Structure formats: C-alpha cells, structure tokens
C-alpha cells in the first residue's frame, strides 16, 4: 500500500495535533474580522466585570468588621444577626417584595401585548412612528421621568388633577399619598419600559414561520385565532426565559426609580433593600452591615432563579438552560 493510511494510529496524533491550532487561528481571524463589533461590546463587558463580578470577592465584608486602616476582623454572622433583629429591615423587606410583586404581576404581560399590537400594525411608516414613540421613554433617565411625573401629578397645577377637577373631584397629592405612590411607581415603570421590553417578544413573533399563519388561514382562523393558536404558543419559551430572569431581579425593585420618587412623606412606604443598603452603607458608613443586606438580597435572588427555572422546566419544558 502506498501513502499513509489515515485510519492508522500513526496518523491520528498528527491530525489531532493540528486541529486545535487550526481552530485557534480560525477563531482569531473571526475576532479580527469582527473587531469593530467586539470593540462596541467591550464597554458593556467592562461594566459587568467591574461592577458585578469583581465585587463578588468583597462580599466577604459581610462577615467582617471593616477597618480602613489595618486588617478587618472576622466576626462570622454578627451582621446578619443584627440585620434580622432590626424591625426596619423587615419593613424594608416587605416594601421590596410588595413593589416587585406588583411590577411582576401587572407589568409582565404588557410587553407581550405591546409586541402583538405592534406586529398587527400594517402601514410601515405608521409602524415605525409607533415603535419610535414607545421606545423613546427607555432612554430617559429616572431623574427626568420623576420630574415629569411630579409636574403632571401636582395637586395644584398638574394635568391629571386638572382633568379630575373637570369631573368634580378634589385634588389628589399622588406623590405624597401612601395609598397612591405604589401605583405611581408601577405605571411610571410601565411607561418607561413596556415599549423597549417588547423588542424581544417582537423579534420572537417575527421569527415565527409564516407557513403556520397560512395554514391557519386555510383552516378558517381569523386574526385573533391566529394570535391565540399560533403566536402565543410560539412565545412561550421566550416568556418563560424572561419571567425567570425577572425573578432574578425580584429583590431589586428599582433603586433609581425609588430613589428619585422618594420624599419625606412616603419614604417609609417605598424604602426598599437597595435604598436601605445605600443609606446604611454609603451614607451611614456601616459598610459591613450594608454588605450583609446586599448578600441576603443576592442569595434570595439566586434561589428564586433556580426555583423558577426548575418549575418552568417541569411545566413548559423550557428554562434558562
């Protein structure tokens, strides 16, 4: 036999030895080819590394008495015991759970509905206008949004109270009322995020095979039947993934929003874990105690992600992984 038999043991190491090198060179060529996109991705990666991954190591501060000068002292669960013995912590925890639950239950279906409605818009120009209008609030900071809502809901010259006055209702101080401030948080979050959050669901809708709609039309299905029997079932995996990820942020409740909407009249009503950590740590200087509260929040969030993943996996067959 002439030549080298590639099935022989002698040839296998040579082939296997070249594969990683070839693959590595191919990967480097792809990275260089798309270097512009990787450069655009770099700031986002640096943000997560600096503000999300590096601080994980400093979570050990929750088990220490922090000292600016000299080594910190290991105190075990001292700060966690102080946390759980504080009545203020339980009020803050209740506020966090209540606000997050209201947002999750009320706001989760809204982006799905918005995506379905935008998908039904026929005129391309009108569709682009609608998309631009509902995406724009996402790019406004909470400082701007808080200023807008304070002006619109003002009891003296706000638009909402002017409209209520036309129907004979007395002015309502929405921003200082404990009964209404939670709804202000929910609807301001909806106004800001519903359009932008619908992008993911809209992309999932556009990825549905058009032949499914053609088959539904042949079967005599109308527009609403197509949405119910074709579109919504196709959105279930995306909805399950987004729901699980939202549960991971359940204990956050929106620091920027709550911080900018707070005032002395309703601060106790909307004080959440993030604002509590900010106040105790950065303002009060109790860094270890605030870190313990942050670790507690992170552990609960991870537990909720895992629980939601396994439940969704059993019910729908789809999860995060």
Protein Blocks (a to p, Z undefined) as FASTA:
>chain_A
ZZjdfkbmklmmmmmmmmmmmmmmmmmmmmmmmmmmmmmmmmmmmmmmmmmmmmmmmmmm
mmcccdfbdcdddehjmmmmmmmmpmklmmmmmmmmmmmmmmmmmmmmmmmmmmmmmmmp
mblmlmmmmmmmmmmmmmpcfklmmmmmmmmmpcklgmklmmmmmnopacddfklcfklm
mmmmmmmmmmmmmmmmmmmmmmmmmmpcfklmmmmmmnopafklmmmmmmmmmmmmmmmm
mmmmmmmmmmnnommlmmmmgcfklmmmmocfklmmmmmmmmnopamlmmmmmmmmmmmm
mmmmmmmmmmmmmmnopafZZ
